[in-house]
Amino acid sequence: MKMNQLILTLALLTTFNLLQPPLTDAITKGRLATVLSIDGGGIRGIIPGTILAFLEAKLQELDGPNARIADYFDVVAGTSTGGLVTTMLTAPNKDSRPLYAAKDITSFYLQNSPQIFPESSRKDVVKSLTNLLGGPKYDGKYLHSLIKRLLGNLTMENTLTDVVIPTFDIKRLQPIIFSTIDAKANASKNALLSDVCISTSAAPTYLPPYYFETKDAQGNTRSFDLIDGGVAANNPTLMAITHISKQILTGQFQLTDLKPMESNRMLVLSLGTGMAKNEEKYTAAAANQWGLLGWVYSNGATPLLDVFGAATSDMVDIHVSTLFQSLGSEKNYLRIQEEGLTGDASSVDVATTENMETLVQIGNSLLKKPVSRVNLETGRSEAVQGEGTNEEALTQFAKLLSDERKLRLAN
C-alpha cells in the first residue's frame, strides 16, 4: 500500500507545485482554492446535510444571514445523493441565489424520502422477488418528477459555482463526469441538471438506469445510458481536487502570490454519508455461501454495492490523506465520516420516520466527535489529539472561508 500511495503522491505533487505560468485570460482568485465534496449513500445524505447546516450557520454568523455554501467554494462535487445535495446548494432560483439553504436539506429528505423509497416496495415479498429476477426495487417515478419540477430547464452551465458530478455510462463502460466548466466549453456536456441528478442517483438494483440525449453546437446528438456515479467515485474528493488542479495548471484559475512548492493553497472539506460498523455488516462465513445472487442481494442488502461504495470511499480518503500529510498540510483537509452505523441507519433506503430521525441525531453527534484522520500505516481513521471536535474544526474552517471570500471581494 505504501508504494502505491507514494506513486500517487509524487504524481499529485506535480499538480500541487503549480509552477506553470498563468494564461493572460486567467480568473484571478484569492490565496486558497476551496473544495467541498459529498459522498453517495442514499437516505444517509441526511448526515452531510446536517453537517452543512452547521457550517452555513457559522458562515452566517460571520457574514450575515444571506451567506450560502455556494458563495465560498470554488468546486462542489457530489456523487449520487451527494450530487442531489450539491445541486440543491448550487442551482439558482429566480433571484440567482441557491435553491436551498443548507438548513433546508434535512427537511427535503424528511419530506420526500418516504415517497422515493416507499416502504410498501421495500417490504413487498412479490416486489422483492421481482427485484431479484429483474427490474429495480423502486420505479423512480416520484424522484424523477420531483427533480424535474424543481430544476426545470436549468442546465449544468447555470450553477452558481463550479460543480462536478460523476455518473457511469453502462453502454460505453466508462465514467462520465459532468461539470460546469465542461458544460460551458462543450454543448454536448451541458445537460439538464435534472438529467444529471437522476443519472448520478440511479443506484443499480434500487433505481432504474437513465437515458437522455444532448446536442452539440453543430446539432449532433450525443446519447447517455447512465447509472449511479458511486460505482466509479462514491467519494468524489480526489476527482474534485484533480478538477481544480487542472484549472490551476492551465491558468484558468489563478491564485495570488503563488510561490513554488507551497503546499497549503488548497482547502478541502470532504463529507461522508456514514459506513456500517466494520465487524457487523458481513462475515466471511456468510459470504462463503453466496453465489451470484447472494452477492447482489442478501437479507434485503446489496453486498456487492456496499463493498464497492465503501472501498472507493476509503481508498480516496487514504490517497488524499497521504497527499496532504506528506506535504505537511493535513489541517487543510478535513474529512468528516461516521464509521459506526448499525441496523437500519446503515441502509441506503430505509426511509421510515424513526430511521431518518436517527440519521439526524447521528449527524449532530458527529459534530461533537473528535477530528479524525487516516493512519497511513493501518488505513484506518483515528481520532487526532489536540485538534478538537468536528464542530470546532468546522468553525475554524468557516473563518478561513470567510476570510478568503473577503479577500477576493477586496481584490
Secondary structure, 3 states (H helix, E strand, C coil): CHHHHHHHHHHHHHHHHCCCCCCCCCEECCCCEEEEEECCCHHHHHHHHHHHHHHHHHHHHHHCCCCCHHHCCCEEEECCHHHHHHHHHHCECCCCCECCCHHHHHHHHHHHHHHHCCHHHHHCHHHHHHHHHCCCCCCCHHHHHHHHHHHCCCEHHHCCCEEEEEEEECCCCEEEEEEHHHHHHCHHHCCEHHHHHHHHCCCCCCCCCEEEEEECCCCCEEEEEEEECHHHHCCCHHHHHHHHHHHHHCCCEECCCCCCCCCCCEEEEEECCCCECHHHCCCHHHHCCCCHHHHHCECCECHHHHHHHHHHHHHHHHHHHHHHHHCCCHHHEEEECCCCECHHHHCCCCCCHHHHHHHHHHHHHHHHCECEEECCCCCCEEECCCCCEHHHHHHHHHHHHHHHHHHHHHC
